[in-house]
Amino acid sequence: EPDDPEAWEYLGYVRRDLGDTEGAQEAFAKAEQIPLQLEGLRMSQNTDRTWSVQATFSNRTEQPVQNLKVKFVLVSVDGQILESKEAELAGTPLDAGQAENVTVQFSTPADNPRVRYDIL
């Protein structure tokens, strides 16, 4: 996930251990630029085969964040993008470490899809 700060941090450690100081610094910098950490994602299928997605994000910075957008993408088993939806987060300031839930309802029926997300 390109918006997963933990993945960027791990990449930074790997690059550092391989002697790639510049690459490590770039990976750590990318991690620092991502204000939200995905804490949990739950998908449930409705009776009409559409999907509801509930995600919990927390503020991983030391400063409050506000008015953020997250784009969710419903992806078929074969990798085809079926639908995308944007959701707003932190309409009021979200303090450091504080979490907020967001729910997205997709209208495209699908069997066994995946969901990707991007922090905008």
N, C-alpha and C positions, 0 to 999 in steps of 0.2 A: 504494500500500500504506500503510494507516494506521500500521503498525508499522515503517516504513522511516525511520530517523532522517535519512538523507541527503535524502530528499524534503522533510521538514520544514525542514531547514537551507536547502535551495534556496528553499523558499517564504518563509522568513525573509529571505533576500537580496532576493528579488523585491519583497516588501512594503516592505523598507527602501528599495530603489531607487525605489519609487513614492511614498515619503513617508509610508507607514503605519507609524509607529514602534511603536505599540501592537500592531498585528497582527504585526509582525516579532518583537517580544519574545515574544509568545505562541507563535509557530512555533518560535523557538529554544528556549524553555522546554520545549515538547513533545518536541523532539529530545533534549534532555538527560535526559528522564525515561525514555527507551527504553534499557534496559541491553544489548541484543543487536543485532548487525549481521548480517544474512544475507550470508554470503560466497559461498554456492553452493547450488543446488537442482537435483537430478537426479531425473528420473522414468523408471521402466522398467516396461514392461508384461509381466506374467506370461503363461504359456500359456493360462490360464483367463480372460484379458482383465481381470484385476484389476491393481492398480497398486501399486508400491513407490516410496516417495519417500525420498530421502536428502538431508538438509539439513545444511549446516555453518553454525554461528553462532559469532561471536566476541564476547567481552566488550569493549564499546566504552567502558566507564567506567574510571576510574583506580583503583577499588576492586574487590576480588574480589566476585563474585556467586555465589550458590548457591541451589539448589532452585527453579529457574524452570520454568514450564510454557509450552508452545507448543501452540496448537490449529491443526491442519491441516484444511482443508476441501476435499474433492474436488467440483469443480463441472463440470457438463455443458457442452457447447458452447452450449446455449441458456440457460445461467445458472442452472439448477436445482441445488440442493445435493443431492448424492448420498449423501455420508457425511462424518462428521467424526471425528477422532481426536485425543486429547491425548497429548503426549509430555513427559517430564521431562528437564530439562537441568541440568547442573552439580550432580550429587549430591554431589560434592566441590567445594570452592571453585575457581572459574574465574578465574584472575588476569587483570589488564588485558591486552588484546590476545590472550589465549589463545583457541583455537578448540576446538569440540567438535562431533562429528557425531551426528546422530540419524536413525534410520530408522523409518518408519511404513509398515505394510502395510494397504492398504485391501482390503475384501472385496467391494465392489460392482463388477461388470464395467462397463466404460465404454469408449467409443471417443473418443479425442482430448480427454480432460478437461483442466481447468486445476486448479491447486492454489493456495489462498490460505492465509495463516497469520496468526495473531494471537498476540502475546506476552501471556500472562495475568498 
